[in-house]
Amino acid sequence: MSDDHTHVQEFFGSRAADWDRRFPDDGPAYAAAVAGLGLREGDRVLDAGCGTGRALPPLRAAVGPSGLVVGADLTPAMLQAAVRAGRDGDGRLVLADVAALPLRSRSLDAVFAAGLIAHLPDPAADLRELARVVRPGGVLALFHPVGRAALAARQGRRITPDDLRAEHNLRPLLAGSGWEVTAYVDEDARFLVRATRAS
């Protein structure tokens, strides 16, 4: 396991037990972001870096009982917290690295990724891997329940020009990884980028 993976597992593993209690009001923001994916009954969707599975219930509601919902996360403690919260009933939980997903190429209609982009050790390669598992025309949503400025303030830091989530950095990164940005929203109440898988 790389040092990056160990750091991510340590960071999230120590916070998993009370993660949902720390952010109790995020549910409506997750539901709204999922609604923006335009999922249909029977679609197949991945929650990449699913954490405690907060997006799994709205994803399941969007694709219905005939759809497929997979939640993948690198941190066992986060997946255990998802099970304790009963969210394993909304999707199949998989211990996996988004850099090497155990999924067939072009097998999904969409990927939802909340808070993931900042924790990717190799964003270009990892976004290419997400593109690999999505059919052409499929959708990616990069989401955070607060915008970049609000998150930086919460963490006691400033936004710098090299911030990966800044539009001038993220748009070309996504384009080089097989995605075309269709929407970029960075407001205090949410950060949401939607992109379509190129053919």
C-alpha positions in Angstrom: 0.0 0.0 0.0 1.3 3.4 -0.9 2.0 6.1 1.7 -0.9 8.1 0.2 -3.3 5.3 0.8 -2.0 4.7 4.3 -2.5 8.5 5.1 -6.1 8.4 3.7 -7.0 5.3 5.7 -5.5 6.7 8.9 -7.3 10.1 8.4 -10.7 8.7 7.6 -10.4 5.6 9.8 -10.0 7.7 12.9 -13.0 9.8 12.1 -15.4 7.1 10.7 -17.3 6.4 13.9 -18.6 9.9 14.3 -18.4 11.2 10.7 -22.2 11.4 10.2 -22.6 13.2 13.6 -20.1 15.8 12.5 -22.1 16.7 9.4 -25.7 16.0 10.3 -27.3 18.5 7.9 -25.7 17.4 4.6 -28.5 15.0 3.6 -30.5 17.5 1.5 -27.4 18.7 -0.3 -26.5 15.1 -1.2 -30.0 14.4 -2.4 -30.0 17.5 -4.6 -26.6 16.6 -6.1 -27.8 13.1 -6.9 -31.0 14.5 -8.5 -28.8 16.5 -10.8 -27.2 13.4 -12.2 -30.4 12.6 -14.1 -30.4 9.0 -13.2 -33.2 6.7 -14.4 -34.8 3.5 -13.3 -32.4 0.6 -13.9 -29.3 2.7 -14.3 -25.9 1.5 -12.8 -24.1 4.0 -10.6 -20.9 4.0 -8.5 -20.4 6.1 -5.4 -16.6 6.5 -5.6 -15.1 7.2 -2.1 -18.5 6.5 -0.6 -17.4 6.9 3.0 -20.3 6.2 5.3 -22.6 5.9 2.4 -24.6 9.1 2.8 -25.3 9.2 -1.0 -26.4 5.6 -1.2 -30.1 6.2 -0.2 -30.7 8.9 -2.8 -28.8 6.9 -5.4 -31.0 3.9 -4.7 -34.1 6.0 -4.9 -33.0 7.4 -8.3 -32.2 4.0 -10.0 -35.0 2.0 -8.3 -34.9 -1.6 -7.3 -33.8 -2.7 -10.8 -30.8 -0.5 -10.8 -27.3 -1.2 -9.5 -25.7 1.0 -6.8 -22.1 0.3 -5.8 -20.3 2.1 -3.0 -16.5 1.8 -3.1 -14.1 3.1 -0.4 -10.5 2.6 0.6 -11.1 2.8 4.3 -12.6 -0.3 6.0 -13.8 1.7 9.0 -15.9 4.0 6.7 -17.6 1.0 5.1 -18.2 -0.5 8.6 -19.9 2.8 9.6 -22.0 2.6 6.4 -23.2 -0.9 7.5 -23.9 0.3 11.0 -26.1 3.0 9.5 -28.0 0.4 7.4 -26.9 1.9 4.1 -25.6 -1.5 2.8 -29.2 -2.1 2.0 -29.1 0.6 -0.6 -26.0 -0.5 -2.4 -23.3 -3.1 -2.6 -20.3 -1.9 -0.6 -16.8 -2.7 -1.9 -13.4 -2.1 -0.3 -11.5 -0.8 -3.3 -9.2 1.9 -4.5 -10.6 4.2 -7.2 -7.3 3.8 -9.0 -8.0 0.1 -9.7 -11.8 -0.5 -9.6 -13.0 -4.1 -9.7 -15.5 -3.2 -12.4 -15.8 -4.0 -16.1 -15.0 -1.2 -18.6 -18.1 0.8 -19.7 -20.3 -1.0 -17.2 -21.8 2.0 -15.5 -24.1 4.9 -16.4 -22.7 7.3 -13.7 -20.2 8.0 -11.0 -21.0 10.2 -7.9 -17.9 11.3 -6.0 -18.4 13.4 -2.8 -15.2 15.0 -1.4 -13.1 12.6 -3.4 -11.0 14.8 -5.7 -8.8 16.4 -3.0 -7.8 12.9 -1.7 -6.6 11.4 -5.0 -2.9 10.8 -5.1 -2.8 10.8 -8.9 -5.9 12.8 -10.0 -5.4 12.4 -13.8 -4.9 8.6 -13.6 -7.7 8.2 -11.1 -10.2 10.2 -13.2 -9.2 8.1 -16.2 -10.0 5.0 -14.2 -13.4 6.5 -13.4 -13.9 7.2 -17.1 -12.9 3.6 -17.9 -15.9 2.1 -16.0 -18.5 4.5 -17.4 -20.1 4.2 -20.8 -19.7 6.9 -23.4 -22.2 9.6 -22.6 -22.3 8.6 -18.9 -22.0 11.2 -16.2 -19.6 12.1 -13.4 -20.5 14.4 -10.5 -17.8 15.7 -8.3 -19.5 17.1 -5.2 -18.9 18.7 -1.9 -21.7 20.0 0.4 -19.8 23.3 0.8 -18.0 25.4 -1.7 -14.2 25.9 -1.9 -14.1 29.2 0.0 -16.4 27.9 2.8 -14.4 24.7 3.1 -11.1 26.6 3.2 -12.5 28.9 6.0 -13.7 25.8 7.9 -10.1 24.3 7.7 -8.4 27.6 8.5 -6.6 28.0 5.2 -6.7 30.2 2.1 -7.6 29.2 -1.4 -4.5 29.3 -3.7 -4.3 29.5 -7.5 -3.1 25.9 -7.6 -6.3 24.6 -5.9 -7.2 21.5 -7.9 -10.9 22.2 -7.7 -10.5 25.7 -9.2 -12.3 25.7 -12.6 -9.1 26.7 -14.5 -7.3 23.7 -13.1 -10.1 21.1 -13.0 -11.6 21.6 -16.5 -8.4 20.7 -18.4 -7.7 17.9 -15.9 -11.1 16.4 -16.6 -10.7 16.9 -20.4 -7.4 15.1 -20.4 -8.9 12.2 -18.4 -11.8 11.5 -20.8 -14.5 13.9 -19.4 -16.2 17.0 -20.8 -17.4 19.5 -18.1 -21.0 20.4 -18.6 -21.5 22.4 -15.3 -19.3 24.0 -12.7 -20.8 25.4 -9.6 -18.8 26.8 -6.6 -21.1 28.5 -4.1 -20.9 28.7 -0.3 -23.6 26.0 0.0 -22.1 23.5 -2.5 -19.4 22.6 -4.9 -20.6 20.6 -7.9 -19.0 19.7 -11.2 -20.9 17.6 -13.7 -19.0 16.0 -16.6 -19.9 13.7 -19.5 -17.8 10.7 -20.5 -16.4 11.4 -23.9 -16.8 8.7 -26.6 
